Structures are given as structure tokens and as C-alpha cells.
Amino acid sequence: MGQLTFFVGSYTEYPIPGFGGIGKGIYTVQLNTDTGELTTLHTKMVRNPSYLALRNDNRFLYCLTELDANAHPKVQAYKVKSDLSLEFSNEQSISGGYPCHLSVHENNILLACYATGNVIQYPLDASGSLLPSVKEYRHQGASINEARQEGPHAHQVIIHPNKVDIYVCDLGIDTIKAYRLQEDQLVSNADKDIAVSKGGGPRHMVFNAKGSLGYVLNELSGKVSVVQENEGIFQEMATYNSLPDNYTGLPSASAIRLHPGGKYLYTANRGAELLTIFQVLENGLVCVGYQYTQGEEIREFNITPDGRWLIVGHQNSHDMVVYRILLDGTLDEVYSTKEILSPVCITFLN
């Protein structure tokens, strides 16, 4: 029997009415790679550990506590023990509200705060513990959706495949802000900022393996912006609707993943509660189908590194669903569990 272990972040409380969850913290979960069955191995109680990131050697896991600024959110480091349970190492305070995404880059944690629209750099010491923040950038601006884009809302930090360029999706200003490290300090690289269609609200993006194309999921429009690199600068080339033509609800796109094989792109939409399957063409995308996931608030999903399985987490129906990925990119549901509550983030061992 083959097994693959991963970590799930969850919402453990409701910081505002209607938003949050009843999770048990960070779950260590095992996937049976023959049957698709999930087994919970461990839980570690943490407040709203919505997003997680692993160090390349899998020895440290980092998380944030997604809370309002006045509730004193933290970024935390955990040692991954031999049985894949977690042992608290240390934490640092976050000078922002509702931190929602973090990435490990070189010897740093780079973190985005949604409510306050800032990105923060925390160095790591030789052991993997967090040092106090050394750099912070507060984004400026607004866009055309007055209810959601009244100011900046940094939503994701993504490292380009060249391991040099750093991008931060900002839903509030319809821009993916560019950064790089210079002498171990995060510096703005505004010449490489990427603009997307107004009112889209860029939430998450992925790059192809070469780094020549990026796919940006716009939360507020439900559209995917394809951005193409030309002499180091990315520009939006086309947009594709990830929602069915007959969907009349408010778009609330939540997650995007590129299949490891590069041939298929998947997006998730809350409200519609579906995954959209795109075939990746040389010059764009074509929608090949939808998978309705039969849950509430499809917050996040991820694809196993071998490309065989896709795992979905539903924040509000408190369940996870496992799909086998078929050769044509479509999905076959094989397992679901109500054991993992309010799942938000799925992170596989490197």
C-alpha cells in the first residue's frame, strides 16, 4: 500500500460572524495512494492556521494565525518530528490584519496580509526558527469594485520558477506587485508589476514550469488572466471565464492549480461549488468540463506531486473530497471524509 502524507490548515474560530470555522488546527493526514482514502495521523491546535508552508527539507512547517490586527496574529515555526507530528519552535508577531498566505524563499518567510494590504519578510536562523521581521511594504491604491477594492488586499506570495522574482497578488488594486531579494532584503521591483483587468481582484496565481506564462485567478470576476512574459515583463494576454455561462450568483473564485504534467489547469469557485478543468494550449486555455464538489465553500484544493490525485477542502461543510485524475484531466470522486473540519490549505511534503 502506497502512502503520501500532507498537512491541512484549518479555521478554528470565527473572527467575524459567518467567517471562520471549527477545525482542530493543523492536521497531519495520510493518503492511501491505492484507494484514495484519507487517515488523520495527528492534530496540532493552533488559532486559525489557514495557510502553511514547508521548508524544502521538510524539517520545518510554518503557519500564520489568520486574525484581525487587534487579535495579534502571529507567524509560527514548527519542527516536523519523525512521526510527522508537529512541535512548536517559536513565533513572531505580524504587523497587519488577516494574514492569509506565506511562502518560504531562501532563508525567509514572506507573508501577505489581506486586511492591511502589506507584505512582510521574516528571516530564518540556521536552525529554521523565525527571526523578527526586517522588511515590510504596504501596498497603495484601490480599484473599481467599491465594496471589495476600497484599498489594497495582498493575497498570495508566489516565487517565480527562476527563484529570483517574487510576486504578490493584490486583490484590492488589480495588480500583482513584483519584488526580489537584494543582499537578503526584500526590495520592490515595480518595473515588473503585472496589471490585470480592472475589477478582477487577483487572488492566486501559478506559473508554468518554464516561467514563461502565468495564470492568475481573479476572485471578483471568476476569470483567469493568462499573463505572458516578454523580456522579463509579464502582460495580460487573455482572460477566460471559469464559471459556467448559466451561473447567476456572485463570483467568488478561491484557488488555482496547474497539473504537474502542465497539460491541465484547475480552478475552484465558492458559491458555485465547482472545479473548472481547463486544457492548457500553447496559445491559451480551453474549458473541458466542470466538477461539482457537493460541498459548501470550496476554499482550497491541491494536486499530489505525482499528478494522480486532487484533494478538495470545503470550509463550511467541514469535509474533504478525494478525486482520481483521469488521463483526460477529468475527475473521478473516490473518497470523502467529515473527519477534517473547516479545511483551508493542503500542503504536501516536498
VEXDREN-2710 file (C-alpha; in Angstrom, 1 decimal):
% VEXDREN-2710
k/r/px/py/pz
1/MET/0.0/0.0/0.0
2/GLY/1.4/3.4/-1.0
3/GLN/1.1/6.3/1.3
4/LEU/1.5/10.1/0.9
5/THR/1.5/12.4/3.9
6/PHE/0.4/16.0/3.9
7/PHE/-0.7/18.8/6.2
8/VAL/-4.0/20.6/6.3
9/GLY/-4.6/24.1/7.8
10/SER/-8.0/25.0/9.1
11/TYR/-10.1/27.7/10.6
12/THR/-10.6/27.0/14.4
13/GLU/-12.7/30.0/15.3
14/TYR/-14.9/32.7/13.8
15/PRO/-13.1/36.1/13.9
16/ILE/-16.1/37.7/12.4
17/PRO/-19.7/36.3/12.2
18/GLY/-20.1/33.9/9.3
19/PHE/-16.3/33.7/8.5
20/GLY/-14.1/31.1/10.1
21/GLY/-14.6/27.5/11.3
22/ILE/-14.5/24.7/13.8
23/GLY/-11.3/23.0/12.8
24/LYS/-8.7/21.4/15.2
25/GLY/-5.7/23.3/14.0
26/ILE/-3.1/21.7/11.7
27/TYR/-3.9/18.2/10.7
28/THR/-1.3/15.6/9.6
29/VAL/-3.1/13.4/7.1
30/GLN/-2.2/10.3/5.1
31/LEU/-3.4/9.5/1.7
32/ASN/-3.7/5.8/0.6
33/THR/-2.4/6.1/-2.9
34/ASP/-4.1/2.9/-3.9
35/THR/-7.6/3.7/-2.7
36/GLY/-7.7/7.5/-2.2
37/GLU/-8.7/7.0/1.5
38/LEU/-7.6/9.6/4.0
39/THR/-6.5/9.0/7.6
40/THR/-5.8/11.7/10.2
41/LEU/-2.5/10.9/12.0
42/HIS/-2.1/14.0/14.3
43/THR/-3.7/17.3/15.1
44/LYS/-1.9/20.4/16.5
45/MET/-4.1/23.0/18.0
46/VAL/-3.3/26.5/16.6
47/ARG/-5.6/29.5/16.2
48/ASN/-6.8/29.8/12.6
49/PRO/-3.7/28.3/10.9
50/SER/-5.2/29.0/7.5
51/TYR/-2.0/28.8/5.3
52/LEU/1.0/26.6/5.7
53/ALA/4.5/26.3/4.0
54/LEU/7.2/23.7/4.4
55/ARG/10.9/24.2/4.3
56/ASN/12.5/22.3/1.3
57/ASP/13.9/19.6/3.6
58/ASN/10.5/19.0/5.3
59/ARG/12.0/19.6/8.7
60/PHE/10.1/22.8/9.5
61/LEU/6.5/23.8/8.9
62/TYR/5.4/27.4/9.0
63/CYS/2.0/28.8/9.5
64/LEU/0.2/32.1/10.2
65/THR/-2.7/32.7/12.5
66/GLU/-5.4/34.4/10.4
67/LEU/-6.8/37.0/12.8
68/ASP/-7.7/40.7/12.9
69/ALA/-4.8/43.0/13.7
70/ASN/-6.2/43.8/17.2
71/ALA/-6.2/40.0/17.9
72/HIS/-2.4/40.0/17.5
73/PRO/-1.8/37.5/14.6
74/LYS/1.4/35.5/14.6
75/VAL/3.7/33.7/12.2
76/GLN/4.8/30.4/13.7
77/ALA/7.5/27.8/13.2
78/TYR/7.0/24.1/14.0
79/LYS/9.6/21.2/13.9
80/VAL/8.3/18.2/11.9
81/LYS/9.0/15.2/14.0
82/SER/9.9/11.7/12.7
83/ASP/6.2/10.6/13.1
84/LEU/5.2/13.8/11.2
85/SER/3.6/15.3/14.3
86/LEU/4.5/19.0/15.0
87/GLU/6.5/20.5/17.8
88/PHE/6.2/24.3/18.4
89/SER/9.5/26.1/17.8
90/ASN/8.9/29.8/18.0
91/GLU/6.7/32.7/16.7
92/GLN/6.9/36.3/15.7
93/SER/4.2/38.9/15.7
94/ILE/2.6/40.1/12.5
95/SER/2.1/43.9/12.0
96/GLY/-1.0/43.5/9.9
97/GLY/-4.6/42.2/9.8
98/TYR/-5.8/38.8/8.5
99/PRO/-2.5/37.4/7.2
100/CYS/-3.6/34.9/4.6
101/HIS/-0.7/33.4/2.7
102/LEU/3.1/32.7/3.2
103/SER/5.9/31.3/1.2
104/VAL/9.4/30.1/2.1
105/HIS/12.1/31.7/-0.1
106/GLU/15.8/31.1/0.5
107/ASN/16.1/31.7/4.3
108/ASN/13.0/33.8/4.7
109/ILE/9.3/33.6/5.2
110/LEU/7.4/36.1/3.0
111/LEU/3.9/36.8/4.2
112/ALA/0.8/38.6/2.8
113/CYS/-1.8/40.3/4.9
114/TYR/-5.3/40.7/3.4
115/ALA/-6.9/43.4/5.6
116/THR/-3.9/45.8/5.7
117/GLY/-2.5/45.1/2.2
118/ASN/1.1/44.6/3.3
119/VAL/3.8/42.0/2.6
120/ILE/6.4/41.2/5.4
121/GLN/9.8/39.5/5.4
122/TYR/10.9/37.3/8.3
123/PRO/14.4/35.8/8.1
124/LEU/15.1/32.3/9.4
125/ASP/18.0/31.4/11.5
126/ALA/20.3/28.4/10.9
127/SER/18.0/26.1/12.8
128/GLY/14.9/27.1/11.0
129/SER/13.4/29.3/13.7
130/LEU/11.8/32.7/12.9
131/LEU/13.6/35.9/13.4
132/PRO/11.8/39.3/13.8
133/SER/10.6/40.9/10.6
134/VAL/13.2/43.0/8.8
135/LYS/11.2/44.5/5.9
136/GLU/7.6/45.4/5.2
137/TYR/5.9/47.0/2.2
138/ARG/2.4/48.5/2.4
139/HIS/0.7/48.5/-1.0
140/GLN/-1.2/51.6/-2.1
141/GLY/-4.2/52.2/-4.3
142/ALA/-7.8/50.9/-5.0
143/SER/-9.9/49.8/-7.9
144/ILE/-13.4/49.8/-9.4
145/ASN/-15.3/47.4/-7.1
146/GLU/-16.1/49.8/-4.3
147/ALA/-17.2/47.1/-1.9
148/ARG/-14.1/44.9/-2.1
149/GLN/-11.4/47.1/-3.7
150/GLU/-11.5/50.2/-1.5
151/GLY/-7.8/49.6/-0.7
152/PRO/-5.0/47.1/-1.1
153/HIS/-5.6/43.5/-0.1
154/ALA/-2.4/41.4/-0.5
155/HIS/-3.5/37.8/-1.0
156/GLN/-0.6/35.5/-2.1
157/VAL/3.2/35.5/-2.3
158/ILE/4.5/33.3/-5.2
159/ILE/8.1/32.7/-6.2
160/HIS/8.8/32.6/-10.0
161/PRO/10.4/29.4/-11.3
162/ASN/13.6/31.4/-11.8
163/LYS/13.8/31.6/-8.0
164/VAL/14.6/35.3/-8.2
165/ASP/11.4/37.2/-9.0
166/ILE/8.8/37.3/-6.2
167/TYR/5.2/38.3/-6.9
168/VAL/2.3/39.3/-4.6
169/CYS/-1.2/39.1/-5.8
170/ASP/-3.2/42.1/-4.6
171/LEU/-7.0/41.7/-4.9
172/GLY/-7.7/45.3/-4.0
173/ILE/-5.6/47.1/-6.7
174/ASP/-5.8/44.6/-9.6
175/THR/-2.1/44.3/-9.6
176/ILE/0.5/41.6/-9.0
177/LYS/3.3/43.5/-7.2
178/ALA/6.9/42.5/-8.0
179/TYR/9.8/42.1/-5.5
180/ARG/13.2/40.5/-5.3
181/LEU/15.8/39.9/-2.6
182/GLN/18.8/42.2/-2.6
183/GLU/21.5/41.4/-0.1
184/ASP/19.0/39.3/1.8
185/GLN/16.4/42.2/2.0
186/LEU/13.1/42.2/0.2
187/VAL/13.1/45.1/-2.3
188/SER/10.3/46.4/-4.5
189/ASN/10.7/45.8/-8.2
190/ALA/7.9/48.0/-9.6
191/ASP/9.1/47.8/-13.2
192/LYS/7.9/44.1/-13.2
193/ASP/4.5/44.8/-11.6
194/ILE/1.7/42.9/-13.5
195/ALA/-1.6/44.7/-14.2
196/VAL/-4.8/42.6/-14.8
197/SER/-8.3/43.6/-16.0
198/LYS/-10.0/46.1/-13.7
199/GLY/-12.4/44.7/-11.1
200/GLY/-10.9/41.2/-11.4
201/GLY/-9.4/41.0/-8.0
202/PRO/-6.3/38.8/-8.4
203/ARG/-6.3/36.2/-5.6
204/HIS/-3.8/33.5/-6.5
205/MET/-1.6/32.7/-9.5
206/VAL/0.6/29.8/-10.8
207/PHE/3.4/29.7/-13.3
208/ASN/4.1/27.1/-15.9
209/ALA/7.4/25.1/-15.4
210/LYS/9.4/27.4/-17.7
211/GLY/8.1/30.5/-16.1
212/SER/7.0/32.0/-19.5
213/LEU/3.3/32.0/-18.6
214/GLY/1.3/32.8/-15.5
215/TYR/-2.3/32.0/-14.8
216/VAL/-4.0/34.5/-12.4
217/LEU/-7.3/33.6/-10.7
218/ASN/-9.4/36.7/-10.2
219/GLU/-11.7/36.2/-7.2
220/LEU/-14.2/39.0/-8.0
221/SER/-14.8/38.2/-11.7
222/GLY/-14.2/34.4/-11.6
223/LYS/-11.9/34.9/-14.6
224/VAL/-8.4/33.5/-15.3
225/SER/-5.9/36.0/-16.7
226/VAL/-3.2/34.5/-18.8
227/VAL/-0.1/36.6/-18.4
228/GLN/2.9/36.1/-20.8
229/GLU/6.5/37.1/-20.3
230/ASN/8.3/39.3/-22.8
231/GLU/11.8/40.5/-21.9
232/GLY/11.2/39.9/-18.2
233/ILE/7.9/41.7/-18.1
234/PHE/4.5/39.9/-17.8
235/GLN/1.5/41.3/-19.6
236/GLU/-2.1/40.1/-19.6
237/MET/-2.8/38.4/-23.0
238/ALA/-6.3/37.0/-22.5
239/THR/-8.9/36.2/-19.9
240/TYR/-11.1/33.1/-19.6
241/ASN/-14.3/32.7/-17.6
242/SER/-14.0/29.9/-15.0
243/LEU/-17.8/29.9/-14.3
244/PRO/-20.5/28.2/-16.4
245/ASP/-22.4/30.7/-18.6
246/ASN/-25.6/29.9/-16.8
247/TYR/-24.2/30.7/-13.3
248/THR/-26.0/33.8/-12.0
249/GLY/-24.5/34.1/-8.5
250/LEU/-21.7/36.4/-7.3
251/PRO/-18.3/35.1/-8.4
252/SER/-16.0/34.0/-5.6
253/ALA/-13.0/32.2/-7.1
254/SER/-10.8/30.7/-4.5
255/ALA/-7.9/28.5/-5.7
256/ILE/-5.9/27.6/-8.8
257/ARG/-3.5/24.8/-9.5
258/LEU/-1.6/23.6/-12.6
259/HIS/-1.3/19.9/-13.0
260/PRO/2.3/18.7/-12.6
261/GLY/2.2/17.5/-16.2
262/GLY/1.4/21.0/-17.4
263/LYS/-1.5/19.9/-19.6
264/TYR/-4.4/20.9/-17.3
265/LEU/-5.3/23.9/-15.2
266/TYR/-7.9/23.7/-12.4
267/THR/-9.7/26.5/-10.6
268/ALA/-12.2/26.5/-7.7
269/ASN/-15.2/28.7/-7.2
270/ARG/-17.2/29.1/-4.0
271/GLY/-20.9/29.6/-4.2
272/ALA/-20.9/27.6/-7.5
273/GLU/-19.1/24.9/-5.5
274/LEU/-17.2/23.6/-8.5
275/LEU/-13.9/22.9/-10.0
276/THR/-13.3/24.1/-13.6
277/ILE/-11.0/22.0/-15.8
278/PHE/-9.0/23.8/-18.5
279/GLN/-6.8/22.2/-21.1
280/VAL/-3.6/24.2/-21.5
281/LEU/-2.9/25.1/-25.1
282/GLU/0.2/26.7/-26.4
283/ASN/-1.7/30.0/-27.0
284/GLY/-4.3/29.9/-24.3
285/LEU/-6.9/27.7/-22.4
286/VAL/-10.0/25.8/-23.3
287/CYS/-12.6/24.7/-20.8
288/VAL/-13.1/20.9/-20.9
289/GLY/-15.5/20.5/-18.0
290/TYR/-16.8/21.2/-14.5
291/GLN/-16.7/19.1/-11.4
292/TYR/-19.4/20.0/-8.9
293/THR/-17.9/19.1/-5.5
294/GLN/-21.2/18.8/-3.5
295/GLY/-19.9/20.8/-0.5
296/GLU/-20.1/24.3/0.9
297/GLU/-17.3/26.9/0.4
298/ILE/-14.7/25.1/-1.6
299/ARG/-11.8/27.1/-0.1
300/GLU/-8.7/25.3/-1.5
301/PHE/-7.6/22.2/-3.3
302/ASN/-4.3/20.7/-4.2
303/ILE/-2.9/18.1/-6.6
304/THR/-0.5/15.4/-5.4
305/PRO/3.1/15.8/-6.7
306/ASP/2.7/12.7/-8.9
307/GLY/-0.4/14.2/-10.6
308/ARG/-2.7/11.3/-9.8
309/TRP/-4.9/12.7/-7.1
310/LEU/-6.8/16.0/-6.5
311/ILE/-7.9/16.8/-2.9
312/VAL/-10.6/19.4/-2.1
313/GLY/-11.4/21.1/1.2
314/HIS/-14.8/22.6/2.0
315/GLN/-14.6/25.3/4.7
316/ASN/-18.3/25.4/5.6
317/SER/-19.5/21.8/5.2
318/HIS/-16.3/20.7/7.0
319/ASP/-15.3/17.9/4.7
320/MET/-12.6/16.8/2.2
321/VAL/-13.1/15.0/-1.1
322/VAL/-10.5/13.0/-3.0
323/TYR/-10.6/12.6/-6.8
324/ARG/-8.6/10.4/-9.1
325/ILE/-7.3/12.5/-12.0
326/LEU/-8.1/10.7/-15.3
327/LEU/-5.9/10.8/-18.4
328/ASP/-8.1/13.5/-20.0
329/GLY/-7.9/15.7/-16.9
330/THR/-11.4/15.0/-15.7
331/LEU/-12.0/13.8/-12.1
332/ASP/-13.5/10.7/-10.6
333/GLU/-14.6/11.0/-6.9
334/VAL/-13.3/8.1/-4.9
335/TYR/-13.5/9.2/-1.2
336/SER/-14.8/11.8/1.2
337/THR/-14.4/12.4/4.9
338/LYS/-16.1/14.5/7.6
339/GLU/-13.2/14.0/9.9
340/ILE/-11.2/17.1/8.9
341/LEU/-13.1/20.2/9.9
342/SER/-13.0/23.6/8.2
343/PRO/-10.1/22.8/5.9
344/VAL/-8.4/25.7/4.2
345/CYS/-4.9/24.7/2.9
346/ILE/-3.4/21.4/1.7
347/THR/0.4/21.2/1.7
348/PHE/2.3/18.1/0.6
349/LEU/5.7/17.1/1.8
350/ASN/8.5/18.3/-0.6
END
